[in-house]
Amino acid sequence: MNILQINASARRQGGHSTGVADSIVVRLRAQDPGAGLLVRDLASDPLPPQDEEALAALTTAAAERSPEQAARVAIDDALIAEVQAADVVVLGVPMYNFGVPVQLKNWIDAIARAGVTFRYTEKGPQGLLTGKKVYLALTRGGRHRGAETDTQVPYLKTVLGFLGMTDLHFIYAEGLNMGPDGVRQGLAEAEADLAAAFA
Ligand SMILES: Cc1cc2nc3c(=O)[nH]c(=O)nc-3n(C[C@H](O)[C@H](O)[C@H](O)COP(=O)(O)O)c2cc1C
């Protein structure tokens, strides 16, 4: 089993989403002690956005790219290869202003590539990143589970599903900015979700 862990907290140290993602990996490795693990920490190694230069590089034929364009495309190629090689993807996902952190959005923009990770067929779009389990460690300062304010879960289901990743397991740690009791309760709820996901 190859595990790819993506940490999207802006905090290099002490991120709750990273902590819950680490707990998921501990459980996966208990199931398979020989599992490989690649950790990509988006705070330590920030990804570039899909800006005008990136789009120009991607839409230029490989043989005609400048060295700078080739280097820009190579960043996304490496991210795509990592997710293609993974059997299990673990995402640490804080809620920032009701959405996902910009770094996670940059990762998603990098791995979503027509003809490589999805394609359009006569029957509609087809995701090509299939056969993967995805665990998502969702951390929030407030409480949003099941509420309209949780725009993350519909978005993540849509975009990951579009890419072929439909076996999704959501672990919630909420109320983390609601005082020490809120943190205790939020992390206990995440443990309960974890136990259920690995039952
Ligand atoms: C820039 C920013 C925006 C945030 N926006 C929200 C929000 O919209 N809703 C919410 O419940 N918590 C929000 N929070 C709180 C975080 O979701 C919470 O602190 C979470 O634990 C952060 O993840 P981390 O501990 O992995 O860094 C925000 C925090 C930051 C830093």
Ligand as a Chemical Component Dictionary entry (heavy atoms), coordinates in Angstrom:
data_LIG
# 
_chem_comp.id                   LIG 
_chem_comp.type                 NON-POLYMER 
_chem_comp.pdbx_formal_charge   0 
_chem_comp.three_letter_code    LIG 
# 
loop_
_chem_comp_atom.comp_id 
_chem_comp_atom.atom_id 
_chem_comp_atom.alt_atom_id 
_chem_comp_atom.type_symbol 
_chem_comp_atom.charge 
_chem_comp_atom.model_Cartn_x 
_chem_comp_atom.model_Cartn_y 
_chem_comp_atom.model_Cartn_z 
_chem_comp_atom.pdbx_ordinal 
LIG C1  C1  C 0 -7.579  32.263 7.787  1  
LIG C2  C2  C 0 -8.491  31.409 8.623  2  
LIG C3  C3  C 0 -9.818  31.291 8.279  3  
LIG C4  C4  C 0 -10.670 30.478 9.026  4  
LIG N1  N1  N 0 -11.975 30.362 8.652  5  
LIG C5  C5  C 0 -12.797 29.551 9.352  6  
LIG C6  C6  C 0 -14.159 29.369 8.965  7  
LIG O1  O1  O 0 -14.629 29.889 7.962  8  
LIG N2  N2  N 0 -14.935 28.574 9.718  9  
LIG C7  C7  C 0 -14.458 27.925 10.825 10 
LIG O2  O2  O 0 -15.207 27.181 11.467 11 
LIG N3  N3  N 0 -13.166 28.048 11.206 12 
LIG C8  C8  C 0 -12.338 28.841 10.503 13 
LIG N4  N4  N 0 -11.032 28.985 10.882 14 
LIG C9  C9  C 0 -10.517 28.177 11.995 15 
LIG C10 C10 C 0 -9.774  26.952 11.481 16 
LIG O3  O3  O 0 -10.598 26.142 10.658 17 
LIG C11 C11 C 0 -9.300  26.091 12.655 18 
LIG O4  O4  O 0 -8.464  26.880 13.487 19 
LIG C12 C12 C 0 -8.543  24.868 12.181 20 
LIG O5  O5  O 0 -8.163  24.110 13.304 21 
LIG C13 C13 C 0 -7.294  25.249 11.408 22 
LIG O6  O6  O 0 -6.644  24.072 10.996 23 
LIG P1  P1  P 0 -5.180  23.734 11.514 24 
LIG O7  O7  O 0 -5.275  23.614 13.013 25 
LIG O8  O8  O 0 -4.850  22.455 10.849 26 
LIG O9  O9  O 0 -4.258  24.844 11.105 27 
LIG C14 C14 C 0 -10.165 29.781 10.154 28 
LIG C15 C15 C 0 -8.815  29.908 10.498 29 
LIG C16 C16 C 0 -7.980  30.714 9.738  30 
LIG C17 C17 C 0 -6.534  30.799 10.100 31 
# 
loop_
_chem_comp_bond.comp_id 
_chem_comp_bond.atom_id_1 
_chem_comp_bond.atom_id_2 
_chem_comp_bond.value_order 
_chem_comp_bond.pdbx_ordinal 
LIG C1  C2  SING 1  
LIG C2  C3  SING 2  
LIG C2  C16 DOUB 3  
LIG C3  C4  DOUB 4  
LIG C4  N1  SING 5  
LIG C4  C14 SING 6  
LIG N1  C5  DOUB 7  
LIG C5  C6  SING 8  
LIG C5  C8  SING 9  
LIG C6  O1  DOUB 10 
LIG C6  N2  SING 11 
LIG N2  C7  SING 12 
LIG C7  O2  DOUB 13 
LIG C7  N3  SING 14 
LIG N3  C8  DOUB 15 
LIG C8  N4  SING 16 
LIG N4  C9  SING 17 
LIG N4  C14 SING 18 
LIG C9  C10 SING 19 
LIG C10 O3  SING 20 
LIG C10 C11 SING 21 
LIG C11 O4  SING 22 
LIG C11 C12 SING 23 
LIG C12 O5  SING 24 
LIG C12 C13 SING 25 
LIG C13 O6  SING 26 
LIG O6  P1  SING 27 
LIG P1  O7  DOUB 28 
LIG P1  O8  SING 29 
LIG P1  O9  SING 30 
LIG C14 C15 DOUB 31 
LIG C15 C16 SING 32 
LIG C16 C17 SING 33 
# 
